[in-house]
Every structure is written in structure tokens, then in C-alpha cells.
């Protein structure tokens, strides 16, 4: 099953992978929720509490991670 990787600390989108659908819930940093489309200068960020993606400007992420 297609899954989407994110950094568990920052929520930053890290790419796509495939995983057994029964194992996805046991692997930290994976979700089946499809990230939204985004433009240059933006990045999808996953919120583990709400289980939803948002699109955030890269400059904002740089400030958070600073």
C-alpha cells in the first residue's frame, strides 16, 4: 500500500514509499493520508494529532527549525 513519510519531530514531508497495510500503523513517521499539492517555496507538514496535512511556507519552517 502506498504510504507517505514524514519527520516525526517536525512533520515535514519526506516522500513516498510502499508498506504492508497491516504494518503501517506500527511504523512511526508513516501515514496513508495523501499530502496536499504545494507550490515552490512551500512544504507539506503532517500533524500527528489531527492526522492531517497542511501546507507551510518554507521560510516559516526555517524559522521553526532555526
C-alpha positions as CSV (number, residue, x, y, z in Angstrom):
1,X,0.0,0.0,0.0
2,X,1.2,3.5,-0.8
3,X,2.3,5.5,2.3
4,X,3.7,8.9,2.9
5,X,6.7,9.5,5.1
6,X,7.1,12.5,7.4
7,X,9.7,13.5,10.0
8,X,8.2,12.6,13.4
9,X,9.6,15.7,15.1
10,X,8.8,18.4,12.6
11,X,6.1,16.8,10.5
12,X,7.9,17.6,7.3
13,X,7.0,15.6,4.2
14,X,9.9,13.2,3.3
15,X,8.5,11.3,0.3
16,X,6.5,8.2,-0.7
17,X,7.0,4.5,0.0
18,X,5.1,1.3,-0.1
19,X,4.3,-0.7,3.1
20,X,2.2,-3.7,4.1
21,X,-1.2,-2.1,5.1
22,X,-1.3,-4.1,8.3
23,X,2.1,-2.7,9.4
24,X,1.6,1.0,8.6
25,X,0.0,1.7,11.9
26,X,3.1,0.3,13.7
27,X,5.7,2.3,11.8
28,X,6.3,5.8,13.2
29,X,6.5,8.5,10.5
30,X,4.1,6.9,8.0
31,X,0.6,7.8,7.0
32,X,-1.8,6.8,4.3
33,X,-3.2,10.4,4.2
34,X,-2.2,11.9,0.9
35,X,-0.3,15.2,1.2
36,X,-1.8,18.2,-0.5
37,X,-0.4,19.7,-3.6
38,X,2.1,22.5,-2.9
39,X,4.0,25.2,-4.9
40,X,7.6,26.3,-5.0
41,X,8.5,27.8,-1.6
42,X,6.1,25.6,0.3
43,X,6.2,22.2,2.0
44,X,3.6,19.8,3.4
45,X,3.7,19.3,7.1
46,X,1.8,16.5,8.9
47,X,0.1,17.0,12.2
48,X,0.1,13.7,14.1
49,X,-2.7,14.8,16.5
50,X,-5.2,15.7,13.8
51,X,-3.8,13.2,11.3
52,X,-3.9,16.0,8.6
53,X,-1.5,17.7,6.3
54,X,-1.1,21.5,5.9
55,X,1.0,23.5,3.5
56,X,3.5,25.8,5.1
57,X,5.9,28.4,3.6
58,X,9.5,27.2,3.7
59,X,10.6,30.4,5.4
60,X,8.2,29.6,8.3
61,X,9.8,26.1,8.6
62,X,13.3,27.6,8.6
63,X,12.3,29.9,11.5
64,X,10.8,26.9,13.5
65,X,13.9,24.7,12.9
66,X,16.3,27.7,13.2
